[in-house]
Amino acid sequence: MAEFLASLDPKAAEQVEYLIGNVPFAIWETLYSTILATLFAYLIGLPLGVLLVVGEEDGVLPLPKPLMTALNVVVNLLRSVPFLILMVVVFPLSRVLLGTSIGTTATIVPLFIASFPFVARLVEASIREMDRGIIEAAESMGCSPFQIITKVILPECVPSLITGFATAFVTILSYGAMSGAIGGGGLGAMALNRGYTRHQNIVLWGAVILLVILVQIFQTVGTRFAVGLDRRLSDKGSRKHGRKETAKKIKKDRRIPGAM
């Protein structure tokens, strides 16, 4: 490595040395903020996405129309604000909650607020894709709304939800890279603050290539995992088998005293 650096132009050697010394920590910062923000986003976005479907007038758990309208307005409002502007607006909240508005940890709050409405819409879209007849069959068996949601809707939508999870993770990763422009850390900060601002093209493109590699890895893993779980792509009889198994579980729960 020393011989390789010695063969380079002094400026290029400095940039390569910087990349080698700082890339591991930058990758860790990127994954740290992305993973935590994704988990927090799903804690709110998953149940919210379910409510947006089951809470409709013809849903399994109808909610008051003003409440459904308010939920949709909040989701649409937060999704319509550009991420960089949202970060600037939310940073005071980061200061209140975390004691700072600068750094990798501080970006988790705006990342969460920007991403949970997106997650909610992904979950909503996944649920709307499922066969309505499965829900009607569960209702005809006398299942409670909680049973339909937990034993029918969510298990049936697992492959689609995993695909959505991979999409959400990649989107939040890109949001985190943008946060480097206003105080965030990770590969985005490296590309912007060191590469672009100081005209160090090796650092800039090195960080960009690493971000692309991370996106490809997580998107590919998520898609393959979802395809592997999707019973609809395995054989013709697998979907019927899955419905029979779901029906058995519901019947078993109904025989257990105190089951919801």
Residue pairs with C-beta under 8 A, 6 or more apart in sequence:
1 20
4 16
5 13
5 16
5 17
6 13
8 16
11 200
12 202
15 200
15 201
15 202
15 203
15 206
16 202
18 194
18 200
18 203
19 202
19 203
19 206
22 190
23 187
23 190
23 206
23 210
26 185
26 186
26 187
26 189
26 190
26 207
26 210
27 186
27 187
27 210
27 214
29 104
29 185
29 186
29 187
29 189
30 173
30 176
30 177
30 185
30 186
30 187
30 188
30 211
30 214
31 214
32 104
33 104
33 105
33 107
33 108
33 111
33 176
33 179
33 184
33 185
33 186
34 111
34 169
34 172
34 173
34 176
36 108
37 107
37 108
37 111
37 112
37 115
37 172
37 175
37 176
38 115
38 165
38 168
38 169
38 172
40 108
40 112
40 116
41 111
41 112
41 115
41 116
41 118
41 119
41 168
41 172
42 116
42 119
42 165
42 168
44 112
44 116
44 119
44 120
45 115
45 116
45 117
45 118
45 119
45 120
45 122
45 123
45 168
46 119
46 120
46 123
48 71
48 75
48 116
48 119
48 120
48 123
49 119
49 120
49 121
49 122
49 123
49 124
49 126
49 127
50 123
50 127
50 149
50 153
50 154
51 61
51 63
51 71
52 68
52 71
52 72
52 75
52 120
52 123
52 124
53 59
53 124
53 127
53 128
54 60
54 61
54 127
54 145
54 148
54 149
54 153
55 61
55 62
55 63
55 67
55 68
55 71
56 62
56 68
57 65
60 135
60 139
60 145
60 148
60 149
60 153
61 145
61 149
74 117
75 117
75 120
75 121
76 117
78 86
78 113
78 114
78 116
78 117
79 117
79 118
79 121
81 89
81 114
83 110
83 114
83 175
83 178
84 178
84 181
84 182
86 110
86 113
86 114
87 107
87 110
87 114
87 179
87 182
88 182
90 109
90 110
90 113
91 101
91 106
91 110
91 182
91 183
92 101
93 109
94 100
94 101
94 106
94 107
94 108
94 109
94 110
95 101
95 106
97 109
98 105
98 106
98 109
100 106
101 183
102 183
103 183
103 184
103 185
104 184
104 185
104 186
106 183
106 184
107 176
107 179
107 183
107 184
107 185
110 179
111 172
111 175
111 176
111 179
114 175
115 168
115 171
115 172
115 175
118 168
118 171
119 164
119 168
122 164
122 167
122 168
123 161
123 164
125 164
126 157
126 160
126 161
126 163
126 164
127 153
127 157
129 157
129 160
130 153
130 156
130 157
131 156
134 152
134 156
134 243
134 246
135 148
135 152
135 153
137 243
137 247
138 147
138 148
138 151
138 152
138 246
138 250
139 148
141 247
141 250
141 251
141 254
142 254
143 151
143 152
143 250
143 254
144 260
146 260
147 250
147 253
147 259
147 260
151 246
151 249
151 250
151 253
152 246
152 250
154 161
155 246
156 242
156 246
158 229
159 226
159 227
159 229
159 230
159 231
159 232
160 226
162 222
162 225
162 226
162 229
163 222
163 223
163 226
165 222
166 218
166 219
166 221
166 222
166 223
166 226
167 219
167 222
169 218
169 222
170 215
170 218
170 219
173 211
173 214
173 215
173 218
174 211
174 215
176 184
176 186
176 188
177 186
177 187
177 188
177 191
177 211
178 184
178 188
179 186
179 188
179 189
180 186
180 187
180 188
180 189
180 190
180 191
180 192
180 193
181 188
181 192
187 207
187 210
187 211
187 214
188 207
188 211
190 203
190 207
191 203
191 204
191 207
191 208
191 211
194 200
194 203
194 204
195 201
195 202
195 203
195 204
195 205
195 206
195 207
196 204
227 233
231 238
231 239
231 241
231 242
232 238
232 239
253 259
253 260
